Amino acid sequence: MPASPRQRCRAGLTALTALAAALALSAGPASAADTWTETGSDRADPLTESQGLTSVEVPAGSANRYTGIGTIPVGVSSRGWNHVGDPDESYDGYYVEPYQADSGTAKMYRVQAPGGAWSEYVHTLASGEALNNSWDAISPDGQYMLTGEYGTMTRFLVLPTPGVNKSTSPSANLPLASVVNLDHAVRDVQGCDFSGPTTLLCSSDDPDGSLFGYTKPLLQIDLSARPGTSDVTGHVTALRQLPLRSSCSGTFEAEGIDYDRRTGTLRVIVMSPGFCVLTDSKTYRFTRG
């Protein structure tokens, strides 16, 4: 006997419910992802503002800080630390710059204390760890910082924050404390910054676009707990594509990122292709909503 209209309707609803459940499962856990609207931009100097940036709270009224090939001290580059990444500052005023060298055996974090003194902390690569040192992001409590490896990755590394965490010393190896296991692969992350106790915003220089459907995504990472000595998980959400505007055509490069909790302003550096890297590279500003 043919099914009645009511039976066909009930069967259709059952199928739709099953499909919705399957889609929810495949999408992973729900995330309260923010939306970010572009509000302006400033020129990014290719020598001194091409790698990273951070807002500075200590001392009050300080200017923002930037990194680029032109900000590496000669005494640092002469010892092989020839690449500086996206820095960060702890809420109590410790400023940390990440460095890498071509030797590929260690990473270096150059730290300026609130009083102005500089020191260096070296992290010997753990087994299987990539040499890249593109960024650091200090947790809001200051005790641990996240850092990442270039390429396609499913983890971030967690180290005690040099200078802030009392277990650290310039004369001792800066150890790997734990990892953040990501629930979705990310590619070529150039910078991250905490926007909350367990929320990161990250800039990705992904040139491929197959991971999220577009290139150069702005990412949100929601951690299952505050980073420390135990591994945590991170739920990855792609929020939007970063602006890719220039008078030149070619390949853009997404660089460092900063979130200023005092104003709620997010800033991301995007370097222009070709000759226009000199003329119209930008630090873009965003606000929520």
C-alpha positions, 0 to 999 in steps of 0.5 A, spaced: 500 500 500 502 506 498 504 511 504 500 516 506 501 523 506 502 523 513 507 517 513 511 521 507 511 527 511 514 523 518 519 520 514 521 526 510 522 530 517 526 523 520 531 524 514 532 531 515 533 530 522 538 525 521 542 529 516 542 535 521 545 531 526 550 528 521 552 535 519 553 538 526 557 532 527 562 533 521 562 541 523 565 539 530 563 543 536 560 549 536 564 556 537 561 563 539 566 566 533 566 573 533 565 577 527 570 583 525 569 589 521 575 593 517 575 600 520 581 603 517 589 601 515 596 604 516 602 604 511 606 598 513 614 599 512 617 593 509 623 594 513 621 595 520 614 593 520 613 587 516 613 581 521 609 583 527 607 588 532 604 588 539 600 594 543 604 596 549 601 597 556 607 598 560 609 604 561 602 607 560 602 611 554 607 607 550 607 607 542 606 600 539 612 596 537 613 593 530 618 588 528 622 587 521 628 585 518 630 592 520 629 592 527 634 586 528 640 588 532 647 587 529 649 583 535 643 579 534 644 577 527 651 576 527 650 570 531 645 567 526 639 569 529 637 572 522 629 572 522 624 575 527 617 574 528 611 577 531 612 579 538 607 580 544 607 583 551 605 580 557 600 585 561 605 586 566 610 589 561 615 583 559 616 584 551 618 578 548 621 577 541 621 570 537 627 569 533 630 563 529 636 561 525 638 557 519 642 552 524 635 549 525 637 546 532 634 552 537 629 558 537 631 564 541 626 569 545 629 576 546 626 579 552 625 586 555 623 587 562 619 592 564 625 596 567 628 596 560 634 590 561 634 585 555 636 578 556 635 572 551 632 565 552 634 559 548 629 553 547 632 547 544 628 544 539 624 537 541 624 531 537 620 532 531 619 540 532 620 545 526 625 550 526 620 556 525 619 561 530 614 565 527 610 568 533 609 568 540 602 569 544 603 570 552 597 568 556 593 573 560 596 570 566 603 571 563 605 564 566 605 561 559 606 563 552 604 559 545 608 559 539 607 555 532 611 552 527 610 553 519 607 549 514 601 545 515 600 543 523 595 541 528 598 543 534 601 549 537 607 549 542 606 551 549 613 554 553 613 558 560 614 565 558 621 567 559 622 572 564 615 572 567 615 565 569 619 564 575 622 557 573 625 560 567 632 563 566 637 565 561 642 560 563 637 554 562 634 551 556 627 554 555 623 547 555 617 545 552 611 545 557 605 542 553 601 542 546 595 545 544 592 540 539 588 543 534 581 540 531 582 542 524 589 543 521 592 550 520 597 552 515 603 558 515 600 561 521 604 568 522 601 571 528 596 569 534 594 574 540 589 572 546 583 576 546 580 572 552 583 567 557 582 562 552 581 565 546 586 566 540 586 570 534 591 568 529 593 570 522 594 565 517 598 566 510 595 560 507 596 561 500 592 554 498 585 555 500 583 548 501 583 548 508 577 553 509 575 555 502 579 561 501 586 564 502 589 568 508 584 567 513 583 570 520 582 564 525 579 564 532 582 558 536 578 557 542 582 553 547 579 547 552 582 550 558 588 555 559 595 553 557 600 550 562 603 544 563 597 539 561 595 539 553 589 542 551 585 542 545 583 548 540 577 549 536 579 552 530 574 557 526 575 561 520 572 568 521 574 571 514 579 573 509 584 578 510 584 584 506 588 583 499 588 590 496 594 593 492 596 596 486 600 590 484 598 583 482 601 577 485 602 574 492 600 577 498 603 575 505 599 576 511 604 577 517 603 579 525 597 580 529 595 584 535 589 585 539 589 591 544 584 589 550 584 596 552 580 599 545 578 592 542 582 593 536 585 588 532 590 589 527 593 585 522 599 586 517 599 584 510 605 585 505 603 587 498 606 583 492 612 585 488 614 592 488 608 595 491 611 591 498 614 598 498 608 603 497 602 600 499 603 594 504 598 595 510 596 594 517 589 593 517 584 595 523 578 591 525 573 592 530 568 586 533 561 587 529 
